């Protein structure tokens, strides 16, 4: 089924203990839609770039079944740019530069053909923009997923609370779940967040895996222990893309399917961090993904 | 089969955001042997207490099948005492008092009947004491498990390295695994630690679960998400006790059994933190444990 993703398409300069990559293609929507493309071929993307964005990358995305009618290309302007440097432990990073450029005036307009999308992934942007996108849908999607971050809780909580009422699923990290709910226990945090709107909550814990709360059920997806984490950039967005891409390809939205979506998302994220930027995601194939999914089963399954 | 546990039997004063418990019974060997007693009835304990230690607690342990011939009771002396206060997040704590008392001169002597124990759990003590215990065994146990901490890495690394060569299994937390190996990646850390001696490595990550590395295999046991963590004291020791107690009751030491041991340990630890000290462990029953084990399966299992 159709999956509409809205989020950044951008350039990143990334420094990790393993090296530096200058002005490589990044952005939440880039990672998410490429990850999702391994599971669903009816994808739509809404974002904005400058005319500095390489045609080759757009052609690659189109080849992977991602419709770019909703990608606004601003002539004479520059794409969003982020530069960051990871610390030795890869768990924290310093932002060295953020140049909003085209993102400063981003006011997404959905192409008509996008308005009936069955799945909607709202990448981390201002809550106002996320709300505007929901309002443009002609029909309520089967699932609206929202990604956000502590920054919007600090500066735009009223708007964030408004958009939370309109979504089915929220993905945030553990610290953000605690901030949003005022509860340290993630079980209690989930109960409070359910009351704010999202019936489904995914708490991302990076190298410590991810938790799914849905009604009174809980599921835990571990992170694959890796010998090398080369570049963590985009891992969360890749998780969201794998998660939504799997759901868009599945027949129903029951708990078993959400559990599988957690594992698909975790598997895609475990590939993402193996190389700089989207490099590893681009040279993936189905059999590598299936092998990794089985490795997750080996990692987590036991018999009593 | 027989399980010999060596470690502290002590008093703790514990303050958590939920309240304060004064001079309650604690100590690594107490938690571990009570946890193990739900799975194996041939347990032996080596420790030391003063004559301030309550007879009722010793009788309780005996009733649970724990042989106390190896518990040295020092007349006119005081038991080891620790006082600590947990911070609001329960993940960190301040030590307010440590009174070694009888522990200062602890020089464990194994009763003759203990020397052929099949399973040996060496609780967190000085590496010299741990080594002395191994040397007193008349026959190599089927499994020697060692618990240690960063403190001994800081002040007694040469002795710790000696004892590591003689054990089959090591349990430490993630930061300690990094310190011991000099590797940030836990996969790489496990490889290096295997070369130091232990063929099996259990990395405890508290609320983030625990990892098992054995040969080239890896298994992850999640922590049960709980609405309340009342008192985390002894959770790691309870994990070790449940782990070793299960193994001592099982017929072989294959990877499947170690995986199950990880889940049994995690289940017992998830009970431990529900009340102060050993309170919850004391009023457990088999059907509650079996229910919790099944909850772990629900938490971690999925079908592809």
Contacts between the chains, C-beta under 8 A, distances in Angstrom:
chain1	res1	chain2	res2	distance
A	88	B	184	6.8
A	89	B	184	5.7
A	90	B	184	7.5
A	184	B	88	6.8
A	184	B	89	5.7
A	184	B	90	7.5
A	185	B	225	8.0
A	185	B	226	6.9
A	185	B	227	5.6
A	185	B	228	6.5
A	185	B	229	7.1
A	186	B	225	5.6
A	187	B	225	5.0
A	187	B	226	6.2
A	187	B	227	4.4
A	188	B	227	5.6
A	205	B	208	6.9
A	208	B	205	6.9
A	208	B	208	4.1
A	208	B	209	7.5
A	209	B	208	7.5
A	209	B	209	7.5
A	209	B	220	7.8
A	209	B	222	7.3
A	211	B	225	6.4
A	217	B	298	7.9
A	218	B	225	5.7
A	218	B	299	6.3
A	219	B	298	7.8
A	219	B	299	6.4
A	219	B	300	7.9
A	219	B	302	7.3
A	220	B	209	7.8
A	220	B	222	4.3
A	220	B	225	7.5
A	220	B	299	5.2
A	220	B	300	6.0
A	222	B	209	7.3
A	222	B	220	4.3
A	222	B	222	6.7
A	222	B	300	7.9
A	225	B	185	8.0
A	225	B	186	5.6
A	225	B	187	5.0
A	225	B	211	6.3
A	225	B	218	5.7
A	225	B	220	7.5
A	226	B	185	6.9
A	226	B	187	6.2
A	227	B	185	5.6
A	227	B	187	4.4
A	227	B	188	5.6
A	228	B	185	6.5
A	229	B	185	7.1
A	256	B	302	7.4
A	256	B	303	6.8
A	259	B	302	4.4
A	260	B	302	5.8
A	260	B	303	7.3
A	260	B	304	6.8
A	262	B	302	7.6
A	263	B	302	5.6
A	263	B	304	7.4
A	293	B	304	5.5
A	294	B	304	7.2
A	297	B	302	7.5
A	297	B	304	6.3
A	298	B	217	7.9
A	298	B	219	7.8
A	299	B	218	6.3
A	299	B	219	6.4
A	299	B	220	5.2
A	300	B	219	7.9
A	300	B	220	6.0
A	300	B	222	7.9
A	300	B	300	4.7
A	300	B	301	7.1
A	300	B	302	7.6
A	301	B	300	7.1
A	301	B	301	6.0
A	302	B	219	7.3
A	302	B	256	7.4
A	302	B	259	4.4
A	302	B	260	5.8
A	302	B	262	7.6
A	302	B	263	5.6
A	302	B	297	7.5
A	302	B	300	7.6
A	303	B	256	6.9
A	303	B	260	7.3
A	304	B	260	6.8
A	304	B	263	7.5
A	304	B	293	5.5
A	304	B	294	7.1
A	304	B	297	6.4
